[in-house]
Amino acid sequence: MAVYYLSKDKQAELAQIAQSIATPGKGILAADESAGIIESRFSPMNIQNNEENRRYYRQLLFRTKECSQYLSAIILCHETFYHKTDDDEMVFPRVLKDLGILSGITVDRGLIVLAGTDNETITQGLDGLEERCREYKKNGAQFAKWRALLRIAPNCPSQLAMNENASKLARYASICQQCGLVPIVEPEVSLEGDHDLEECQRVTEQVLSTVYKALCDHHVYLEGTLLKPNIVTPGATCSKKYSIEQIAEATVIAFRRTVPTAVPGIMFLSGGHNEENSTLYLNAINHVPLYKPWTLSFSYGRALQTSVLRAWKGNKSNSEQARKEFMRLTKQNGLASLGKYEKQFLISFIDITNTSMKYILVTGGVISGIGKGIISSSIGTILISHGFRVTSIKIDPYINIDAGTFSPYEHGEVFVLDDGGEVDLDLGNYERFLGITLHRDNNITTGKIYQYVIEKERRGDYLGKTVQVVPHITDAIQEWVERVARISVDDDTAEPDICIIELGGTIGDIESMSFVEAFRQFQFRVKRENFCLVHVSLVPQPNSTEEHKTKPTQHSVKELRGYGLSPDLIICRSTTSMPMSAKEKISMFCQVDKEHVICMPDVKTLYRVPLILEENSTFDYLSTRLSLVRKTNCDNSFMIKWRDLIERSERQLDEVIIALVGKYTALEDAYASVLKALNHAALFCNRKLKIRFVHSTDLEANTKKDDPVKYHEAWQQLCSAHGVLVPGGFGSRGIEGKIAAIEWARTKSRPFLGICLGLQCAVIEFARHVLNYKDANSTEFDTTEHQVIIEMPEHNTGQMGGTMRLGRRTTHFVTDDSIVKKLYGNVNTIDERHRHRYEVNPKYIEECEKAGMKFVGRSDDNQRMEILELEGHPYFVAVQYHPEYISRPLKPSAPYLGLIWAACGELKNVLTHVTKEQITTDISTKSPGPFSHFNLFRHT
């Protein structure tokens, strides 16, 4: 298309649109994420990335009527531009127009490598641009956006990359203006790298000078354009600190030197900065005491949406809360664009490396499995009781990417997080003790670190350097820890104050050497006042003398010190309490004050561990060592409730016996969360729990032939229990024994709870013995005519890791006549965590329900069966999800609570107190969180 000067009318139209967008006190929402990009936003919140969710989420934002007070425009992607509202079928640009908000469109088509450069990029999308722009203008678009990306590195950005990107931006801008669209010019200088503030300012000035020369060469009408640049900041991994004022001043100076006064507005992109920093930077920029001829405002994407997504969580019932978050963010940035934003506590200095975060590293010595996870959780519990926000990281030195493919006998149970992460069981302890919600990145493995580094090497990020353990692997570990430590693990999305890091294995293990070296460097990176090391070691007591032997601990600490790490606290695990003489010996040879040598003897209940640490003044020491500022808003009743929990757990007399029928019964850790959930429920019901582990193969007919004694003992164990639990698992071994146990529980009216595979076995048993499909089975075990359990479509049989239906999902109750619904507090929906590859075959659902097996809970699409109950049975319940993953000591899981109550013979009496009238006056129709059965607790 030929370049020519615009007519006066067109110039006036473009200038008017640009001025409207650059209205003081208002900014732009960048809601132009493609389906691929929004996957990275949805995934941490466990929101399914499908077109309907993307449409509804954008509708949620655009139907926030008050947002027009602080937003002048919204940038859309092609998909969203043509989406419609679900009530009146109105296209989104029309919705925005009715709010007085201008609609824009992203017209570039992504980045490709620019030939002749060191992996620098060029933006594509000029082909057919004129036709697309005219079509968008006809359908309501008033402006467009084109992004170019340049990075700072040795020899980058090259002059070729700057010239080519500037030329593309200018050609795009010229075409847009001919079509009546105001072009937003976005030459972003990436935040990635270790460059300092001065280097970023120099490069930004060079890039902008090149861009504006190209715009003038292409006769672009500057009064009808807007600039969307990066804020001038140091690189993400820069070790040097800068104040907000320094960053703001460098930014303003860079633009005063390069951006013509004809440009109406500069709308900054957030560029990887978090919500709070993005606002603080913008506010400070508008406070710089220099002449600024443009409107300085925002064009934020993530910085206006992260908290909104956390509030929404993919649930329509959370829409109002999400809108409140959206209004909060738009308002604070609108104020910042006027220089009027004020925080409750003024922050005038930002440490780019986040050294204000406090880190507590927990290591182990002598033997593995010594209790580092419980110690870490207990330290966190104490800190939370004093009002601090705590997050946790578990480091596993094995080369596996995650724990998803482990045999339970190899490493205990696989714990599943909200976001679908399959992680070490210690993260379950952290969540249970601390009441937090962790993410998959809170579990670091050697495999993850090496995969991350190798992917960077393949992309050329190391610029041809030799990639080595030091510094590349150790730097990756440190960067991972710093990044994850800042991720919120609470419902209010606030950043944690303290990060507790557990280093798995034992000091001296060859596989953990890279992590030990990383933390040797890390203590200097974050400064001593922000780093504390707790070493947990074994003090054995030989049976012959029962004397506490301190030599193993001395050698363990000596080895730790040899690697450049010195413990601040030493926690000694022993059978009985240590005498003062043993503490003094450890103190002398390990160079630690004797007050900082704490004995942790064996205890009746793990819940007592935080109290022992508290009694040994652990918080007082950590407070002094890490310069913690005591909180005034702490819940003083927290430890009182914890003490009450311990006292109740140790004084229970009435026993309840549960038979756990599984195939990993030789290792209790294989069912760690299940056992914890049973304990939580039993404790709540004032019962002493006794678990009988019944190996499912021992219940099978083959065992009766081969070992009749074992067979009859197993059945005696089962038949004398008060209730039966069949947990999850994989593979065909022991399945017939589980089915036999379920048949016995069904026919003898014994309380039964099936979890995951337990639900599938219950359906198979029912199909065989009630529907008379004798060959009924699962496709996991055999191929038969009646496959009542089938493989899910998304399961990839060629790839085992991470291919299941994982993470937190919503279950909808389809009837009010449900025991489980009453246990949950008569809510309409619940959110629970899943881990399965197979599901109930929809072909057989109608037959099962007619025969009395009711599927009372179903998935969002009504296709997957989540909860089943048996009519006429006191408690025959099975769930496809794993409720044990979100059971807490003070908030037991509803299905487990029902099993214990039924096993005690009290369920019927409890449920009579839970009437519809009582519930609806106290609780909304949607669960306020993973636990919604708190109303039940008041009636018992």
Beta strands, then each sheet from edge to edge (+ up, - down):
strand 1: 27-31
strand 2: 71-76
strand 3: 102-106
strand 4: 111-113
strand 5: 121-123
strand 6: 143-150
strand 7: 182-189
strand 8: 226-227
strand 9: 242-243
strand 10: 265-268
strand 11: 295-300
strand 12: 349-350
strand 13: 358-365
strand 14: 390-396
strand 15: 415-416
strand 16: 422-423
strand 17: 443-445
strand 18: 498-503
strand 19: 531-538
strand 20: 569-574
strand 21: 597-601
strand 22: 655-662
strand 23: 688-695
strand 24: 723-726
strand 25: 752-755
strand 26: 777-778
strand 27: 787-791
strand 28: 805-813
strand 29: 829-836
strand 30: 838-840
strand 31: 853-858
strand 32: 865-870
strand 33: 876-879
sheet 1: 8+ 7+ 6+ 3+ 2+ 1+ 11+ 10+
sheet 2: 4+ 5-
sheet 3: 9+ 12-
sheet 4: 17+ 14+ 18+ 13+ 19+ 20+ 21+
sheet 5: 15+ 16-
sheet 6: 23+ 22+ 24+ 25+ 33+ 32- 31+ 28- 29+
sheet 7: 26+ 27+ 30-
end
